[in-house]
Amino acid sequence: MATHTVTNQAPPRTDLDEFGTNVALVEAVVRFDAGAHVDDLHTTGCRVGAAAFQADAERANVREPQLVTHDRWGNRVDEVVYDEAYHRVIAAAVADGAHTAASARPGPGANVARATTFMLYAQVEPGHACPVSMTHAVAPVLAQHPEVGADWMPRVHSRAYEPELRAGKSSALFGMAMTEKQGGSDVRAGATRATPAASGTARLTGHKWFCSAPMSDGFLVLAQAPGGLSCYLVPRVLPDGTRNPFAIQRLKDKLGNRANASSEIEFDGTVGVLVGDEGRGVRTIIDMVAGTRLDCVLGSTAGMRQAVAEAAWHVRHRAAFGRTLIDQPAMTAVIADLQLETEAATITALHLARAYDDDADAAAIAFRRLATPVAKYWICKRGPAHAYEALECLGGNGYTEAFPLARRYREQPVMAVWEGSGNVIALDVLRALVREPETWEAFDHEVGRARGASALLDAHLDRTRTRVAAAVADPASAEVSARSLVGALALALEASLVARHSPAAVADAFIAGRLGDDPAAGALFGALPSGVDVAAIAARA
C-alpha cells in the first residue's frame, strides 16, 4: 500500500563494532595500559553489535525468568528457568572473560580490559551482568581465603558456562545474599543464624530479602554466628550431589533488570562454610562489595554509551523542518552534552579499573578506596537522567518498547540502588575521609595532577579541599551535606581526568559546562555554554 511506504526512519543500528565505534572507550583502553587487548575487544565489539545478539538481548528481557519451586511429583527443586536467549548472552560473556579474566590473567591493564569487555556486554544486555559481576567480585575474597576458595578458584576462572545445578561442574558463577527485610542496608541487623556443626561447617536458618541470580553455584552470605556477624560460602549443590536447602520464595517483580532473576530465599539448616574469622563477616565480604560497586560504575557507563549511541544514530538519519536532526543546533548541543557525560564516565571508570590491577601501589589502593564510592554515587545517579534525555531524542519511538531506550531508562536506576544507595554511599565517603586520611591524600594528589589546566578547575579543587577539611573537622555536621560533598569530589575527579587525557574540545566543554557559573548547565542536558564546539563533540558519539 502506498500509504505504508516507510520514509524518514533510521535503519536498524546493528552489525557494528561496538568497541571500535566508541572513540572515547578505545582511547581510554590504550591510555590505561590495555592496548594489548584491542584486537580481542574489537572481536567482542562485533559480537555484541551483531543483529542476532541484539535480538537475544531483547528476547531475554521479554521472556522473563520463571520460578519452578517443585517438580511434577512434588519434590522441592527451587529452580529458575531462563529463556535460551539469556543462556546464549551470558555464555558469550563468560567465554570472553567478562567475569574473571583480570584475576585469572593478572597484569598491568588486565582490569581495564576486563572492565571494557564487561561494559560491551552490559551495553546491550545488562541483566546477565549481575551474576557476571558478582563472580568477578568474589575472586579476591576466595583468593584471600584459600582454605575455602582453593577448590572454587579454578571454577570461577573457567570460560565455560554450565547453567545446570549439579556436582562436578568445571565452572561456577557466584552470587551474594546480605540484606534482610528488617535491615536493608543495615546488614548488622540481620537475623539469619549460623549454628556450628560437627563437620566444621555451620547450619544456616533465616530469610534473605534480596538474592540476585539464585541459580548461581555459590553465594557469600552473612549470618549471625556465636562470635558475631560472619561470612559463609553457601553452595547450591553439596559435594555428594544433593541440593543444599535453598528455598526460593518468590522472584522480585522489578522496575527493570527483567532478564535477571532476583529472589527472596529461605535457609533451613542450609550448609555454609565459614570464610574468614567468625565475627568479621563485613570485613571479609567488603572486597566483594568494592568489586560490585566498581561494576555498578561500569554498568551505568555502559548504559550511557548505549543511550547516546542510539540517540546519535537516530538524529543522523531523521530529518525535520528541512534539515537532518543532528544539523539542528539545539539537537547538536543535546547529543554533545550526552556525549560529554558518557566520556567523563568512561575515562573515570577505566582509570578506576586500572587502580585495581595487581601492580597497584599503596597510593593507588588508597585512591580506589575513596574514588570507588565517589564514582559509584555520581555516575550511577547521572545515569537515569542521561537515559531519559537520550530517549527523548527519538521522540515517540524512544518511548516504545520496540526500541531499546525504554528498557535502558528502566535499567539505569538499579546501579544506584545496588551495593549501597545514595545516602549509604555518601556516608561511606564521609567515613573514609575521617577515618582513613590517606585515601583523601591519594585522591587529592590524583586530581591535583590537572592543576593549571583550567582556572575553573583550579577554583573547584580549592573549594573542594576547603569542604573536605571542614567535613573532617566536624563529621556530624557534615552528614546533612554529604551528598553535595561527594558530588563535588566526583566532578573534581571527572574534570581532572578529561583535562589531562581528553581532546581539548571535550575537556573545555566539560569543565565549562559542569564547573561554570550557569546553574542550568550540567543540571539539564543540552544547556551548554556558548563557545563550546558541540559539532566536534557530537561527532564522537
C-alpha positions as CSV (number, residue, x, y, z in Angstrom):
1,M,0.0,0.0,0.0
2,A,1.3,3.4,-0.9
3,T,0.4,4.8,2.5
4,H,2.6,2.3,4.1
5,T,5.8,3.3,2.3
6,V,8.3,4.0,5.1
7,T,10.5,7.1,4.8
8,N,12.5,9.3,7.1
9,Q,13.1,6.5,9.6
10,A,16.6,5.4,10.9
11,P,17.8,2.0,9.7
12,P,18.5,-0.7,12.4
13,R,21.6,0.1,14.4
14,T,23.0,-3.4,14.1
15,D,26.1,-5.3,12.8
16,L,28.5,-2.6,14.1
17,D,31.7,-2.9,16.1
18,E,30.5,-1.5,19.4
19,F,34.1,-1.2,20.6
20,G,35.6,0.4,17.5
21,T,32.8,2.9,17.2
22,N,33.2,4.1,20.8
23,V,36.0,6.5,20.3
24,A,36.3,7.5,23.9
25,L,36.4,3.9,25.1
26,V,39.2,3.0,22.6
27,E,41.2,5.9,23.7
28,A,40.9,5.0,27.4
29,V,41.8,1.4,26.8
30,V,45.1,2.4,25.2
31,R,45.6,5.2,27.8
32,F,45.3,2.9,30.8
33,D,47.7,0.1,29.6
34,A,45.3,-2.3,28.0
35,G,46.3,-1.7,24.4
36,A,47.5,-5.3,24.0
37,H,43.8,-6.4,24.3
38,V,42.5,-4.2,21.5
39,D,42.1,-7.0,18.9
40,D,40.1,-9.1,21.3
41,L,38.0,-6.1,22.2
42,H,37.2,-5.5,18.6
43,T,36.1,-9.1,18.3
44,T,33.8,-8.7,21.3
45,G,32.5,-5.4,19.9
46,C,31.5,-7.1,16.7
47,R,29.8,-9.9,18.6
48,V,27.7,-7.7,20.8
49,G,26.9,-5.4,17.9
50,A,25.5,-8.2,15.8
51,A,21.8,-8.3,15.0
52,A,21.4,-11.8,16.4
53,F,23.0,-10.8,19.7
54,Q,20.8,-7.8,20.0
55,A,17.7,-9.9,19.2
56,D,18.8,-12.3,22.0
57,A,19.2,-9.3,24.4
58,E,15.6,-8.2,23.7
59,R,14.2,-11.7,23.9
60,A,15.9,-12.3,27.3
61,N,14.1,-9.3,28.7
62,V,10.7,-10.1,27.1
63,R,10.7,-13.8,28.0
64,E,11.5,-13.3,31.7
65,P,12.8,-15.9,34.1
66,Q,10.2,-18.2,35.7
67,L,10.4,-19.7,39.1
68,V,9.8,-23.5,39.4
69,T,9.6,-24.5,43.1
70,H,8.6,-28.1,42.7
71,D,8.9,-30.9,40.1
72,R,5.9,-32.8,38.8
73,W,6.0,-35.2,41.7
74,G,6.0,-32.5,44.4
75,N,9.7,-32.6,45.2
76,R,11.2,-29.2,46.0
77,V,13.7,-28.1,43.3
78,D,13.8,-24.3,43.6
79,E,15.0,-23.6,40.1
80,V,14.7,-20.6,37.8
81,V,14.1,-21.2,34.2
82,Y,15.6,-18.8,31.7
83,D,14.9,-18.4,28.0
84,E,17.7,-19.8,25.8
85,A,18.4,-16.3,24.6
86,Y,19.6,-15.4,28.1
87,H,21.9,-18.5,28.2
88,R,23.4,-17.5,24.9
89,V,24.1,-14.0,26.1
90,I,25.8,-15.0,29.4
91,A,27.7,-17.9,27.7
92,A,29.3,-15.4,25.3
93,A,30.2,-13.0,28.2
94,V,31.8,-15.8,30.2
95,A,33.6,-17.1,27.2
96,D,35.1,-13.7,26.6
97,G,36.2,-13.4,30.3
98,A,33.8,-10.6,31.3
99,H,33.6,-12.2,34.7
100,T,37.1,-13.2,35.9
101,A,39.7,-12.5,33.1
102,A,41.5,-10.0,35.3
103,S,42.1,-12.3,38.2
104,A,42.8,-15.3,36.0
105,R,45.4,-13.5,34.0
106,P,46.6,-10.6,36.1
107,G,48.9,-7.8,35.0
108,P,49.0,-4.1,34.1
109,G,45.8,-3.2,32.3
110,A,44.1,-6.6,33.0
111,N,41.3,-5.0,34.9
112,V,40.9,-2.3,32.2
113,A,40.5,-5.0,29.5
114,R,38.1,-7.0,31.7
115,A,36.1,-3.8,32.5
116,T,35.8,-3.0,28.9
117,T,34.6,-6.5,28.0
118,F,32.0,-6.3,30.8
119,M,30.9,-2.8,29.6
120,L,30.4,-4.0,26.0
121,Y,28.2,-6.8,27.0
122,A,26.3,-4.7,29.6
123,Q,25.7,-2.0,27.0
124,V,23.5,-4.4,25.0
125,E,22.0,-6.7,27.7
126,P,22.5,-5.6,31.3
127,G,20.6,-8.2,33.2
128,H,23.1,-11.0,32.8
129,A,25.8,-8.7,34.1
130,C,24.6,-9.3,37.7
131,P,26.0,-12.8,38.1
132,V,29.0,-12.0,35.9
133,S,29.8,-9.0,38.2
134,M,29.4,-11.0,41.4
135,T,31.6,-13.8,40.1
136,H,34.3,-11.2,39.3
137,A,33.9,-9.6,42.7
138,V,34.1,-12.9,44.7
139,A,37.5,-13.8,43.2
140,P,39.6,-11.7,45.6
141,V,37.7,-12.9,48.6
142,L,38.3,-16.6,47.6
143,A,42.0,-15.8,46.9
144,Q,42.5,-14.3,50.3
145,H,40.9,-17.4,52.0
146,P,42.5,-20.4,50.1
147,E,41.3,-22.8,52.8
148,V,37.8,-22.3,51.4
149,G,38.5,-20.8,48.0
150,A,41.1,-23.2,46.6
151,D,38.6,-25.6,45.2
152,W,36.4,-22.9,43.8
153,M,39.0,-20.6,42.1
154,P,39.6,-22.8,39.0
155,R,35.9,-23.0,38.5
156,V,35.3,-19.2,38.8
157,H,38.2,-18.7,36.4
158,S,36.7,-21.1,33.8
159,R,35.5,-19.7,30.5
160,A,32.8,-22.4,30.3
161,Y,29.2,-21.7,31.1
162,E,27.2,-24.6,32.6
163,P,23.8,-23.5,33.7
164,E,22.5,-26.7,35.3
165,L,22.8,-27.2,39.1
166,R,24.9,-30.3,39.6
167,A,28.0,-31.6,41.3
168,G,31.3,-32.0,39.5
169,K,30.9,-28.9,37.3
170,S,34.1,-27.4,35.8
171,S,32.8,-23.8,36.1
172,A,30.9,-21.7,38.6
173,L,29.1,-18.5,38.9
174,F,28.6,-16.7,42.3
175,G,26.1,-14.5,44.0
176,M,25.7,-12.9,47.4
177,A,22.9,-12.5,50.0
178,M,23.4,-9.9,52.7
179,T,20.2,-7.8,53.1
180,E,17.2,-8.9,55.1
181,K,13.7,-7.4,55.2
182,Q,14.1,-5.9,58.7
183,G,17.5,-4.3,58.0
184,G,18.1,-3.5,54.3
185,S,21.5,-1.7,54.1
186,D,22.0,-2.2,57.8
187,V,23.4,-5.7,57.4
188,R,24.4,-5.9,61.0
189,A,20.7,-6.1,61.8
190,G,20.4,-9.4,60.0
191,A,18.7,-12.2,61.9
192,T,19.9,-15.2,59.9
193,R,21.6,-17.6,62.4
194,A,24.6,-19.9,61.8
195,T,24.8,-22.8,64.2
196,P,28.2,-24.6,64.2
197,A,28.1,-28.2,63.1
198,A,30.4,-31.1,64.0
199,S,31.7,-31.3,60.5
200,G,33.3,-27.9,60.7
201,T,30.5,-26.3,58.7
202,A,27.5,-24.4,60.0
203,R,23.8,-24.7,59.5
204,L,22.1,-21.5,58.5
205,T,18.5,-20.6,59.3
206,G,16.9,-17.4,58.1
207,H,15.4,-15.3,55.3
208,K,17.2,-13.1,52.8
209,W,15.3,-10.3,51.2
210,F,17.4,-9.9,48.1
211,C,19.3,-12.7,46.4
212,S,20.0,-12.0,42.8
213,A,20.9,-14.7,40.3
214,P,19.7,-17.6,42.6
215,M,20.8,-20.2,40.0
216,S,24.4,-19.4,40.8
217,D,26.6,-22.2,42.0
218,G,27.8,-20.5,45.2
219,F,26.9,-17.5,47.4
220,L,28.6,-15.4,50.0
221,V,26.2,-14.9,52.8
222,L,26.2,-13.0,56.1
223,A,24.8,-14.7,59.2
224,Q,24.9,-14.3,63.0
225,A,27.3,-16.8,64.5
226,P,28.1,-17.3,68.2
227,G,31.1,-14.9,67.7
228,G,29.1,-12.3,65.8
229,L,28.2,-11.5,62.2
230,S,30.2,-13.8,59.9
231,C,30.6,-14.6,56.3
232,Y,29.7,-18.0,54.9
233,L,30.1,-19.7,51.5
234,V,26.8,-21.4,50.7
235,P,26.8,-23.9,47.7
236,R,23.6,-24.7,45.9
237,V,24.7,-28.3,45.4
238,L,26.6,-30.2,48.1
239,P,29.7,-32.3,47.2
240,D,27.6,-35.5,47.4
241,G,25.3,-34.2,44.7
242,T,22.3,-33.4,46.9
243,R,20.7,-30.0,46.9
244,N,21.5,-27.6,49.7
245,P,18.3,-26.3,51.4
246,F,17.8,-23.1,49.4
247,A,14.0,-22.3,49.2
248,I,13.3,-19.6,46.6
249,Q,10.1,-18.0,48.0
250,R,9.4,-15.7,45.0
251,L,11.1,-13.7,42.3
252,K,11.0,-9.9,42.6
253,D,8.8,-8.0,40.2
254,K,11.3,-5.2,39.3
255,L,11.1,-1.9,37.5
256,G,14.0,-3.0,35.2
257,N,16.7,-5.6,35.1
258,R,14.0,-8.0,33.9
259,A,16.3,-10.6,32.3
260,N,18.0,-11.2,35.7
261,A,16.1,-13.1,38.4
262,S,16.2,-11.5,41.9
263,S,14.6,-13.5,44.7
264,E,13.8,-14.0,48.3
265,I,15.2,-17.1,49.8
266,E,14.9,-19.1,53.0
267,F,17.6,-21.1,54.7
268,D,16.5,-24.0,56.8
269,G,19.5,-26.0,58.0
270,T,21.4,-24.8,55.0
271,V,25.1,-25.8,54.9
272,G,27.6,-22.9,54.9
273,V,31.4,-22.9,55.2
274,L,32.9,-20.1,57.3
275,V,35.0,-17.6,55.2
276,G,37.5,-15.6,57.3
277,D,37.2,-15.1,61.0
278,E,34.0,-15.5,62.9
279,G,32.6,-12.1,63.8
280,R,34.4,-10.4,60.9
281,G,31.8,-11.0,58.2
282,V,31.6,-7.5,57.0
283,R,35.4,-7.2,56.8
284,T,35.6,-10.4,54.9
285,I,32.9,-9.6,52.3
286,I,34.0,-5.9,51.8
287,D,36.3,-6.7,48.9
288,M,33.3,-8.3,47.1
289,V,31.3,-5.2,47.8
290,A,34.0,-3.0,46.4
291,G,34.2,-5.1,43.2
292,T,30.5,-4.9,42.6
293,R,30.4,-1.2,43.3
294,L,33.0,-0.8,40.6
295,D,30.9,-2.8,38.3
296,C,27.9,-0.5,39.1
297,V,30.0,2.3,37.7
298,L,30.9,0.2,34.6
299,G,27.3,-0.8,34.1
300,S,26.0,2.8,34.4
301,T,28.7,3.9,31.9
302,A,27.8,1.2,29.5
303,G,24.2,2.3,29.7
304,M,25.2,5.9,28.9
305,R,27.1,4.7,25.9
306,Q,24.1,2.7,24.6
307,A,21.8,5.7,25.2
308,V,23.9,8.3,23.4
309,A,24.8,5.9,20.6
310,E,21.2,5.1,19.9
311,A,20.3,8.8,20.1
312,A,23.1,9.9,17.8
313,W,22.2,7.2,15.3
314,H,18.6,8.4,15.2
315,V,19.3,12.1,14.8
316,R,21.8,11.4,12.0
317,H,19.1,9.6,9.9
318,R,16.0,11.6,10.8
319,A,15.0,14.9,9.2
320,A,12.6,17.7,10.3
321,F,11.9,21.2,9.2
322,G,14.2,20.8,6.2
323,R,17.3,19.6,7.9
324,T,18.7,16.4,9.4
325,L,18.1,16.5,13.2
326,I,21.8,16.4,14.0
327,D,22.2,19.6,12.0
328,Q,19.7,21.4,14.1
329,P,21.9,23.4,16.6
330,A,19.7,22.6,19.6
331,M,19.9,18.9,18.9
332,T,23.6,19.1,18.2
333,A,24.0,20.5,21.7
334,V,21.9,17.8,23.3
335,I,24.0,15.0,21.7
336,A,27.2,16.8,22.5
337,D,26.2,17.1,26.2
338,L,25.1,13.4,26.4
339,Q,28.5,12.5,24.9
340,L,30.4,14.7,27.4
341,E,28.7,12.8,30.3
342,T,29.5,9.5,28.7
343,E,33.1,10.4,28.0
344,A,33.7,11.6,31.6
345,A,32.2,8.5,33.0
346,T,34.2,6.3,30.6
347,I,37.6,7.7,31.4
348,T,36.8,7.7,35.1
349,A,35.6,4.1,35.1
350,L,38.6,2.8,33.3
351,H,41.1,4.9,35.3
352,L,39.5,3.4,38.4
353,A,39.6,-0.1,37.0
354,R,43.4,0.4,36.4
355,A,43.8,1.0,40.1
356,Y,42.5,-2.5,40.8
357,D,45.3,-4.2,38.9
358,D,47.7,-6.3,40.8
359,D,50.6,-3.8,40.4
360,A,48.7,-1.2,42.3
361,D,50.9,0.5,44.9
362,A,49.7,1.8,48.3
363,A,48.7,5.2,46.8
364,A,46.6,3.5,44.1
365,I,44.9,1.3,46.7
366,A,44.2,4.3,48.9
367,F,42.9,6.2,45.9
368,R,40.5,3.5,44.8
369,R,39.1,3.2,48.4
370,L,37.7,6.7,48.1
371,A,37.3,7.0,44.4
372,T,35.1,3.9,44.1
373,P,32.2,5.1,46.2
374,V,32.6,8.6,44.9
375,A,32.3,7.4,41.3
376,K,29.6,4.9,42.2
377,Y,27.5,7.7,43.8
378,W,27.8,10.2,41.0
379,I,27.9,8.2,37.8
380,C,25.1,5.9,38.8
381,K,23.0,9.0,39.9
382,R,23.6,10.6,36.5
383,G,22.5,7.5,34.5
384,P,18.7,7.8,34.7
385,A,18.5,11.4,33.6
386,H,21.0,10.7,30.8
387,A,18.9,7.8,29.6
388,Y,15.7,9.9,29.6
389,E,17.3,12.7,27.6
390,A,18.6,10.2,25.0
391,L,15.2,8.6,24.9
392,E,13.6,11.9,24.1
393,C,15.9,12.4,21.1
394,L,13.9,9.5,19.5
395,G,10.6,11.2,20.2
396,G,7.7,8.8,20.4
397,N,9.8,5.9,19.1
398,G,12.0,6.2,22.2
399,Y,9.0,5.8,24.5
400,T,8.0,2.5,22.9
401,E,9.3,-1.0,23.8
402,A,10.3,-1.6,20.2
403,F,13.4,0.5,20.7
404,P,16.0,-0.3,23.4
405,L,16.0,3.1,25.3
406,A,12.8,2.5,27.2
407,R,14.4,-0.6,28.6
408,R,17.6,1.3,29.3
409,Y,15.7,4.0,31.1
410,R,14.2,1.4,33.5
411,E,17.6,-0.2,33.9
412,Q,19.7,2.7,34.9
413,P,18.3,3.3,38.4
414,V,19.3,-0.2,39.6
415,M,23.0,0.6,39.6
416,A,22.4,3.5,42.0
417,V,20.3,1.2,44.3
418,W,22.5,-1.9,44.4
419,E,25.5,-2.1,46.7
420,G,24.5,1.0,48.7
421,S,22.0,3.6,47.7
422,G,22.9,7.3,47.7
423,N,22.9,8.1,51.4
424,V,24.8,4.9,52.2
425,I,27.5,5.7,49.7
426,A,27.7,9.3,50.7
427,L,28.2,8.4,54.4
428,D,30.8,5.8,53.4
429,V,32.8,8.5,51.6
430,L,32.5,10.7,54.7
431,R,33.6,7.8,56.9
432,A,36.7,7.2,54.7
433,L,37.6,10.9,54.8
434,V,37.5,10.9,58.6
435,R,38.9,7.5,59.4
436,E,41.3,6.9,56.5
437,P,43.0,10.2,55.8
438,E,45.4,8.5,53.4
439,T,42.5,8.0,51.0
440,W,41.9,11.7,50.7
441,E,45.7,12.4,50.3
442,A,45.8,10.0,47.4
443,F,42.6,11.3,45.8
444,D,43.7,14.9,46.2
445,H,47.1,14.1,44.7
446,E,45.4,12.4,41.8
447,V,43.0,15.2,40.9
448,G,45.8,17.7,41.6
449,R,47.7,16.4,38.6
450,A,45.4,18.6,36.4
451,R,46.2,21.8,38.2
452,G,47.0,24.7,35.9
453,A,44.9,23.3,33.0
454,S,41.9,25.5,33.8
455,A,41.1,28.3,36.2
456,L,37.6,26.9,36.7
457,L,39.0,23.5,37.6
458,D,41.6,25.0,39.9
459,A,38.9,27.0,41.7
460,H,36.8,23.9,42.1
461,L,39.7,21.9,43.5
462,D,40.4,24.7,46.0
463,R,36.7,24.8,47.1
464,T,36.6,21.0,47.4
465,R,39.7,21.0,49.6
466,T,38.1,23.5,51.9
467,R,34.9,21.5,52.1
468,V,36.8,18.2,52.9
469,A,38.7,19.9,55.7
470,A,35.5,21.2,57.2
471,A,33.8,17.8,57.0
472,V,36.8,16.1,58.6
473,A,36.8,18.6,61.4
474,D,33.1,18.2,62.1
475,P,31.8,15.0,60.5
476,A,28.5,15.0,62.5
477,S,27.5,18.4,60.9
478,A,28.8,17.3,57.5
479,E,26.3,14.5,57.2
480,V,23.5,16.8,56.1
481,S,25.6,18.0,53.1
482,A,27.4,14.7,52.4
483,R,25.7,14.2,49.0
484,S,26.8,17.7,47.9
485,L,30.4,17.0,49.0
486,V,30.5,13.7,47.2
487,G,29.2,15.4,44.0
488,A,32.0,17.9,44.3
489,L,34.6,15.2,44.7
490,A,33.2,13.3,41.7
491,L,33.3,16.4,39.5
492,A,36.8,17.1,40.6
493,L,37.8,13.6,39.5
494,E,36.0,13.6,36.2
495,A,37.1,17.1,35.3
496,S,40.7,16.4,36.2
497,L,40.8,13.3,34.0
498,V,39.2,14.9,31.0
499,A,41.6,17.9,31.4
500,R,44.6,15.6,31.3
501,H,43.5,13.0,28.8
502,S,40.6,14.1,26.5
503,P,40.7,16.2,23.4
504,A,40.6,19.9,24.0
505,A,37.0,20.3,22.7
506,V,35.8,17.7,25.2
507,A,37.8,19.0,28.1
508,D,37.0,22.6,27.6
509,A,33.3,21.9,27.2
510,F,33.0,19.5,30.2
511,I,34.8,22.0,32.6
512,A,32.8,25.0,31.3
513,G,29.5,23.0,31.4
514,R,29.9,21.4,34.8
515,L,32.0,23.8,36.7
516,G,30.9,27.2,35.3
517,D,28.5,29.7,36.7
518,D,25.4,28.7,34.7
519,P,23.2,26.6,37.1
520,A,21.3,25.1,34.1
521,A,24.5,23.7,32.5
522,G,25.0,20.2,33.8
523,A,21.6,20.2,35.5
524,L,19.8,19.6,32.2
525,F,21.5,18.1,29.2
526,G,21.8,20.4,26.2
527,A,22.3,23.6,28.2
528,L,26.0,24.0,27.4
529,P,27.5,27.5,27.5
530,S,28.2,29.4,24.3
531,G,31.5,28.9,22.6
532,V,31.6,25.1,23.0
533,D,32.5,23.1,19.9
534,V,29.3,21.0,20.0
535,A,29.8,19.7,16.5
536,A,33.2,18.2,17.2
537,I,31.9,16.6,20.5
538,A,28.7,15.2,18.9
539,A,30.8,13.6,16.1
540,R,32.5,11.4,18.7
541,A,29.1,9.9,19.6
